[in-house]
Amino acid sequence: MDKREKESEEVVSQDNLSEQNFVASDDKQYVCDICQEVFTQESSMIKHQNTIHNYKKNYECDKCEEKFEFRSHLSRHQISEHKSHKDLACDRCEKQFVNELSLLTHQKLVHKDRENYSCNKCEKKFENTSTLLKHNKIFHEVFKEYLCEKCAKRFASKQSLLSHVKGIHEGSKDNACDKCEEKFRNKSHLLFHLKTIHNVFKNYLCDNCEKKFLNKSSLLLHIRIAHDGRKDYSCDKCEKKFTEKRKLLTHIQTSHEGRKDYACDKCEKKFGQKQHLLCHQREIHEGRKDFACDKCEKKFGRKSTLLFHQKTVHEGRKDFACDRCEKEFTEKKGLFIHIKTIHDGRKDFACDECEKKFKQKSDLFKHKKTVHERRKDYACDQCEKKFGHLSNLLKHQKIHEGRRDFTCDNCEKKFGQKPHLLQHQKTVHEGRKDFECEMCKKKFTQKVNLLNHLRVVHEGRKDYACDNCEKKFAYKNDLFNHQKTVHEGLPVTRAKRNSDN
């Protein structure tokens, strides 16, 4: 056994020992980004990388020629060892800096030097040298020598390639949770699961709500969002605000740029975020419902859906109230839509075929599907009548059930649908005629009757033609009566037309 192998074996044995003590220790954790090995000391991780993965030191100090594996280590060295030397001066304000990165950052933020660095291969422009170098490394240079033969993805080390093949292509999950038996491909995923789901290593307590967090930054972020209610990141296209910068960037990519980079390999449905794809696969294709309600035993595919169910169904909470009409909502989104559509009267979604505008995007999709595509996807299983909307099918099915759930409190007449009851009360008991013809001032109880009046009386239209004799009629009922009496020889009892005549 040579010296290098012996050192490697010592590092592995030491790190295995530190890993065994990791769960019981409150020390910081250092995870190797190549093989996900966990260490309690940074020096152990660096020694492990030097011996096992043979890391290269590509960052050299221009003052003393000492080399470092990471840019951050070089910056730390320059600040600690050469901080008294500020040899790089800004050519605009003569302020001096220790290293080039600090100078470039200063110029970018203070003097707004933007897009002065061009790529000599594709002519794309960048704000600073570091961004240009990253661009070259990713798009024009091949630094990763280990190629996966199955998906052509490249890796910096053989160990990373083997972990990728084993976890992604072979589907191996060797890391099992000892609390719930769920399995993971990588040890880092297991550790993250232990921290987030089982609250292991959560040592930072919020004084306001006693919720625990993994680190101080997460606690501070929680206080800023949950208790201070701050949303510091605003979209310059729709003015929507976000609590975190990453959420703003995701919003811009998915909502305004229309990017959907994550496609399901089973149904080809695309998603803007990877987590939405994973939830889709778990719920739709795997049929998993891992989150059960402890009060009614109903199961859900997502934890957020379970929490929403418990809050609204079992607790009856409506935490979002409108400050204009005091109407309450279970979701903040519902409140925003209510204010935008009801109080502001906004209709932001226009049909590109007829220019009709709608309050919600879902209403626009329904309009296109039923009006322009003339789709009727919902068929009654008893009479095969088809409907464009599910709600209309459900209302129709009440006819077969003989249900009349809505009773008039004035005359006790019953109706199968609530709109019919309201229409009855308005026209029969209140005598209201709210729809007036602008041409002859005649009034009607229903808008449909006014439209029929305009079509027939003032426009002289007869839209219903008999396919046997081509005679035309103004009303559909008149066409049916004609066909039955003239062409089929059947007696017809004329029904009273509901037209306010």
C-alpha positions in Angstrom: 0.0 0.0 0.0 1.6 3.3 -1.1 1.5 6.5 0.9 -1.4 8.1 -1.1 -3.7 5.0 -0.6 -2.8 5.0 3.1 -3.7 8.7 3.5 -7.0 8.1 1.6 -7.8 5.2 3.9 -7.1 7.3 7.0 -9.3 10.1 5.7 -12.2 7.8 5.0 -11.9 6.1 8.3 -11.7 9.4 10.2 -14.7 10.8 8.2 -16.8 7.7 8.9 -16.1 8.2 12.6 -17.1 11.8 12.3 -20.2 10.9 10.3 -21.3 8.5 13.1 -21.1 11.3 15.6 -22.8 13.8 13.2 -26.4 13.2 14.3 -25.6 13.7 18.0 -23.4 16.7 17.4 -24.4 20.3 17.0 -21.3 21.2 15.0 -21.4 22.6 11.5 -21.7 20.1 8.6 -19.4 20.1 5.5 -20.7 18.1 2.5 -18.4 17.2 -0.3 -20.1 18.4 -3.5 -18.7 15.5 -5.5 -19.6 12.4 -3.5 -21.9 13.9 -0.8 -19.6 12.6 2.0 -20.3 14.6 5.3 -17.7 16.0 7.6 -17.7 17.9 10.8 -14.6 20.0 10.0 -13.8 21.9 6.8 -10.2 20.8 7.0 -11.3 17.2 6.9 -13.4 17.8 3.8 -10.5 19.6 2.0 -8.1 16.9 2.9 -10.6 14.3 1.6 -11.0 16.2 -1.7 -7.3 16.5 -2.1 -6.6 12.8 -1.6 -9.8 11.2 -3.0 -10.8 13.5 -5.8 -7.4 15.1 -6.6 -8.7 18.7 -6.8 -6.8 21.1 -9.0 -5.7 24.5 -7.7 -6.6 26.9 -10.5 -6.7 30.2 -8.5 -3.3 31.8 -8.0 -2.6 34.9 -5.8 -1.0 37.6 -7.9 0.9 38.9 -4.9 2.6 35.7 -3.5 1.8 33.1 -6.2 0.1 30.8 -3.6 -2.6 28.6 -5.3 -6.1 27.7 -4.1 -8.8 25.3 -5.2 -11.7 27.8 -4.8 -12.0 31.5 -5.8 -13.5 32.2 -2.3 -10.4 30.8 -0.6 -8.2 33.0 -2.8 -10.3 36.1 -1.9 -10.1 35.2 1.8 -6.3 34.8 1.5 -5.9 38.2 -0.2 -8.0 40.0 2.4 -6.3 38.4 5.4 -2.7 38.4 4.0 -2.5 41.3 1.7 -5.3 43.6 3.0 -2.9 46.5 3.5 -2.1 46.5 -0.2 -4.7 48.1 -2.3 -3.1 48.2 -5.7 -6.2 48.2 -7.9 -7.6 51.7 -8.4 -11.0 52.6 -10.0 -10.3 54.7 -13.1 -13.4 56.8 -12.3 -13.2 57.7 -8.7 -9.6 56.5 -7.8 -10.9 54.3 -5.0 -8.5 51.4 -4.4 -9.3 47.7 -3.9 -7.5 44.5 -2.8 -8.5 42.4 -5.7 -10.0 42.6 -9.2 -13.4 41.1 -8.2 -14.0 43.8 -5.6 -13.0 46.5 -8.2 -15.4 45.0 -10.8 -18.2 44.8 -8.3 -17.7 48.4 -7.3 -17.7 49.6 -10.9 -20.9 47.6 -11.6 -22.8 48.9 -8.6 -21.5 52.5 -8.3 -20.7 53.5 -11.9 -23.1 51.1 -13.6 -20.6 49.7 -16.1 -22.8 47.3 -18.0 -22.2 44.9 -20.9 -18.6 45.9 -21.6 -17.2 42.4 -21.7 -17.9 40.6 -25.0 -17.4 36.9 -25.8 -15.0 36.6 -28.8 -16.8 33.4 -29.9 -20.5 34.3 -29.9 -20.3 38.1 -29.3 -22.6 38.0 -26.4 -22.0 40.8 -23.9 -21.6 40.6 -20.1 -21.5 43.0 -17.2 -18.2 41.7 -15.7 -15.2 39.4 -16.3 -16.4 36.7 -14.0 -19.7 36.3 -15.8 -17.9 36.2 -19.1 -15.5 33.5 -17.8 -18.5 31.4 -16.5 -20.2 31.8 -19.9 -17.0 30.5 -21.7 -16.7 27.6 -19.3 -20.3 26.5 -19.7 -20.8 27.0 -23.5 -17.5 27.1 -25.2 -15.1 25.0 -23.2 -15.3 21.4 -22.1 -13.9 21.1 -18.5 -15.7 18.0 -17.5 -14.0 14.9 -18.8 -16.4 12.2 -17.7 -19.2 11.6 -20.1 -22.4 9.6 -19.4 -23.0 7.4 -22.4 -26.8 7.3 -21.7 -27.7 11.0 -21.5 -24.4 12.7 -22.6 -24.2 14.7 -19.4 -20.6 15.5 -18.3 -19.0 15.3 -14.9 -15.8 16.6 -13.3 -15.0 13.3 -11.6 -15.5 9.6 -12.1 -17.2 9.3 -8.7 -19.8 11.9 -9.7 -20.4 10.0 -13.0 -20.9 6.7 -11.2 -23.2 8.3 -8.6 -25.2 9.8 -11.5 -25.5 6.5 -13.4 -26.4 4.6 -10.3 -29.0 7.0 -9.1 -30.6 8.4 -12.3 -30.3 5.6 -14.9 -30.3 2.5 -12.6 -32.8 4.0 -10.1 -30.8 2.8 -7.1 -31.8 4.2 -3.7 -29.4 3.0 -1.1 -29.9 5.6 1.5 -33.0 4.8 3.7 -34.5 7.0 6.4 -34.6 5.1 9.7 -37.7 7.1 10.8 -40.1 6.5 7.9 -38.2 4.1 5.6 -38.3 6.4 2.6 -35.3 5.8 0.3 -33.0 8.3 -1.5 -30.4 8.2 -4.2 -27.9 10.5 -2.4 -26.9 10.8 1.2 -27.3 14.6 0.9 -31.0 14.1 -0.1 -31.4 11.8 3.0 -29.9 14.5 5.3 -32.1 17.1 3.8 -35.2 14.9 4.3 -34.2 14.3 7.9 -33.8 18.0 8.5 -37.0 19.2 6.8 -39.4 16.4 7.5 -38.3 15.0 10.8 -36.9 18.2 12.3 -33.5 16.8 12.9 -30.8 19.4 13.4 -33.3 22.3 13.8 -31.6 24.4 16.5 -32.8 27.9 15.6 -36.1 28.8 17.3 -38.4 31.7 16.3 -39.5 33.7 19.4 -42.8 34.6 17.8 -44.2 31.3 16.7 -41.7 28.7 18.2 -41.1 27.3 14.7 -37.6 25.7 14.3 -35.1 26.2 11.5 -31.9 24.5 10.2 -29.8 27.7 10.2 -29.9 31.3 11.2 -30.4 32.6 7.7 -33.6 30.6 7.3 -34.8 31.9 10.7 -34.2 35.5 9.6 -35.9 34.9 6.3 -38.9 33.4 8.1 -39.2 36.4 10.5 -38.9 38.9 7.5 -41.6 37.1 5.5 -44.0 35.6 8.1 -43.9 38.2 10.9 -42.7 41.4 9.2 -44.7 40.7 6.0 -42.0 42.1 3.8 -41.9 41.5 0.0 -38.8 43.2 -1.2 -38.7 41.9 -4.8 -41.2 43.5 -7.3 -41.8 42.4 -10.9 -41.4 45.4 -13.2 -43.8 43.9 -15.7 -46.9 43.2 -13.6 -46.0 44.8 -10.2 -46.4 41.5 -8.4 -44.2 41.3 -5.3 -42.2 38.4 -3.9 -40.5 37.5 -0.7 -37.4 36.0 -2.3 -35.4 36.9 -5.4 -35.4 33.3 -6.7 -39.3 33.4 -6.7 -39.3 36.6 -8.7 -36.9 35.1 -11.3 -39.0 32.0 -11.5 -42.2 34.1 -11.9 -40.6 36.1 -14.8 -39.4 33.0 -16.6 -42.7 31.1 -16.3 -45.3 33.8 -16.4 -43.8 36.5 -18.7 -41.4 34.5 -20.8 -43.6 31.4 -21.0 -40.8 29.0 -20.3 -41.7 25.4 -19.5 -38.4 23.6 -19.3 -39.5 20.4 -17.5 -41.4 17.9 -19.5 -43.0 14.7 -18.2 -41.5 11.6 -19.9 -44.9 9.8 -19.6 -47.5 12.2 -20.9 -45.2 15.0 -22.4 -47.0 17.7 -20.2 -44.6 20.6 -19.5 -44.0 22.6 -16.4 -42.2 25.8 -15.5 -40.7 24.4 -12.3 -39.1 21.1 -11.5 -41.0 20.6 -8.3 -44.3 20.9 -10.2 -43.2 18.2 -12.5 -42.2 15.9 -9.6 -45.6 16.5 -7.9 -47.4 15.8 -11.2 -45.5 12.5 -11.6 -46.1 11.4 -8.0 -49.8 12.2 -8.0 -50.9 11.4 -11.6 -48.6 8.6 -12.8 -47.7 7.0 -9.5 -51.1 7.6 -7.8 -49.5 8.4 -4.5 -51.3 10.2 -1.7 -48.8 10.4 1.1 -50.5 13.0 3.3 -53.5 11.9 5.3 -55.7 14.1 7.4 -55.8 13.0 11.0 -59.4 14.2 11.5 -61.2 12.7 8.5 -58.6 10.3 7.1 -58.9 11.9 3.6 -55.6 11.6 1.7 -53.8 14.1 -0.5 -50.9 14.1 -2.9 -49.3 17.3 -1.5 -48.7 18.5 2.0 -49.8 22.1 1.0 -53.2 20.6 -0.1 -53.5 18.8 3.2 -52.8 21.9 5.2 -55.3 23.9 3.1 -57.9 21.2 3.7 -57.4 21.2 7.4 -57.5 25.0 7.6 -60.6 25.5 5.5 -62.7 22.4 6.2 -61.9 21.5 9.8 -61.0 24.9 11.2 -63.3 26.9 8.9 -60.8 29.6 8.6 -61.0 32.5 6.1 -58.0 34.6 6.9 -58.2 37.0 4.0 -60.9 39.7 4.2 -61.7 42.4 1.6 -61.3 45.9 3.1 -64.0 47.2 0.8 -66.9 44.8 1.3 -65.7 42.7 4.2 -66.1 39.5 2.2 -63.7 36.7 3.4 -61.6 34.3 1.5 -59.6 31.1 2.3 -56.8 32.1 0.0 -54.9 35.3 -0.7 -55.2 34.6 -4.4 -59.0 34.5 -4.1 -58.9 37.9 -2.4 -56.7 39.5 -5.1 -59.0 38.1 -7.9 -62.0 39.4 -6.1 -60.6 43.0 -5.7 -59.3 43.0 -9.3 -62.5 41.8 -10.9 -65.3 43.0 -8.6 -64.1 46.3 -7.2 -61.6 47.4 -9.9 -63.7 45.9 -12.8 -60.6 44.7 -14.6 -60.8 42.3 -17.5 -57.2 41.6 -18.4 -57.7 38.5 -20.6 -58.9 39.2 -24.2 -59.9 36.6 -26.8 -57.7 36.9 -29.9 -60.5 35.7 -32.1 -63.5 37.9 -31.1 -61.8 40.4 -28.7 -64.2 39.6 -25.9 -62.6 40.2 -22.5 -62.6 38.2 -19.4 -61.8 38.7 -15.7 -59.9 35.4 -15.3 -57.6 33.3 -17.6 -59.7 30.2 -16.9 -62.8 32.0 -18.2 -61.0 32.8 -21.4 -59.9 29.2 -21.9 -63.5 28.0 -21.3 -64.8 30.6 -23.8 -62.4 29.5 -26.5 -63.1 25.9 -25.9 -66.9 26.2 -26.0 -67.5 29.1 -28.4 -64.8 29.0 -31.0 -63.9 25.3 -30.9 -67.5 24.3 -30.1 -66.3 21.5 -27.8 -68.8 19.8 -25.5 -66.6 17.4 -23.5 -69.2 16.6 -20.8 -71.9 14.0 -21.8 -74.8 12.9 -19.6 -74.7 9.2 -19.1 -78.5 8.9 -19.0 -79.6 10.9 -22.1 -76.3 11.5 -23.9 -76.9 15.2 -24.0 -73.5 17.0 -24.1 -72.4 20.2 -22.4 -69.4 22.6 -22.7 -69.1 23.0 -18.9 -69.1 20.5 -16.1 -71.3 22.8 -14.0 -74.0 22.7 -16.6 -73.8 18.9 -16.8 -74.2 18.6 -13.0 -77.2 21.0 -13.1 -78.7 18.9 -15.9 -78.3 15.7 -14.0 -80.5 17.0 -11.3 -83.4 16.8 -13.8 -83.0 13.0 -14.0 -82.8 12.8 -10.2 -86.0 14.8 -9.9 -84.3 17.2 -7.5 -85.7 20.6 -6.8 -83.6 21.9 -4.0 -84.4 25.6 -4.2 -87.8 26.8 -2.8 -89.3 30.2 -3.1 -90.2 31.7 0.3 -93.1 33.7 -1.2 -95.1 31.0 -3.0 -93.2 27.8 -2.1 -92.6 27.0 -5.7 -89.5 24.8 -6.2 -86.7 25.0 -8.7 -83.9 22.7 -9.7 -81.3 25.5 -10.0 -80.7 28.6 -7.9 -80.6 31.1 -10.9 -84.1 29.9 -11.9 -85.3 30.7 -8.3 -83.7 34.1 -8.4 -85.2 34.9 -11.8 -88.6 33.8 -10.6 -88.5 36.0 -7.5 -87.2 39.0 -9.5 -89.8 38.8 -12.3 -92.9 37.3 -10.5 -92.8 38.7 -7.0 -90.8 41.9 -7.6 -92.1 42.6 -11.1 -88.7 43.9 -12.2 -87.9 44.4 -15.9 -84.3 45.5 -15.9 -83.5 45.2 -19.6 -84.7 48.0 -21.9 -84.5 48.2 -25.6 -82.7 51.4 -26.7 -84.7 51.5 -29.9 -88.3 51.2 -28.8 -87.9 51.5 -25.0 -89.7 48.2 -24.5 -88.6 46.4 -21.2 -87.8 42.8 -20.5 -87.3 40.6 -17.5 -84.4 38.7 -19.0 -81.4 39.7 -21.1 -82.0 36.8 -23.5 -85.5 38.1 -24.2 -84.1 41.5 -25.0 -81.5 40.0 -27.4 -84.2 37.9 -29.1 -86.3 41.0 -29.5 -83.5 43.0 -31.1 -82.7 40.1 -33.4 -86.2 39.5 -34.6 -88.0 42.8 -34.4 -85.3 45.4 -35.2 -82.9 43.3 -37.3 -85.6 41.2 -38.9 -83.4 38.0 -38.6 -84.7 34.5 -39.1 -81.8 32.3 -38.2 -83.6 28.9 -38.1 -84.2 27.3 -41.5 -86.1 24.0 -42.1 -83.9 21.5 -43.9 -86.9 20.0 -45.6 -88.5 23.1 -47.3 -85.9 25.8 -46.5 -88.6 27.9 -44.8 -87.1 30.2 -42.1 -88.2 31.1 -38.6 -87.3 33.7 -36.1 -87.5 31.2 -33.1 -86.2 27.7 -32.7 -89.5 26.5 -31.1 -91.4 27.7 -34.2 -89.1 25.6 -36.4 -89.7 22.5 -34.3 -93.5 23.0 -34.4 -93.4 23.5 -38.2 -91.3 20.3 -38.7 -93.7 18.2 -36.5 -96.9 19.5 -38.0 -96.0 20.0 -41.6 -93.4 17.3 -42.3 -94.1 14.7 -39.7 -97.9 15.1 -39.4 -98.0 15.3 -35.7 -100.3 17.5 -33.6 -98.4 20.0 -31.5 -99.6 21.9 -28.5 -97.9 25.3 -28.7 -96.1 26.3 -25.6 -96.1 29.9 -24.4 -93.0 31.6 -25.5 -91.1 33.3 -22.6 -90.4 36.6 -24.3 -92.3 39.2 -22.1 -94.9 39.7 -24.8 
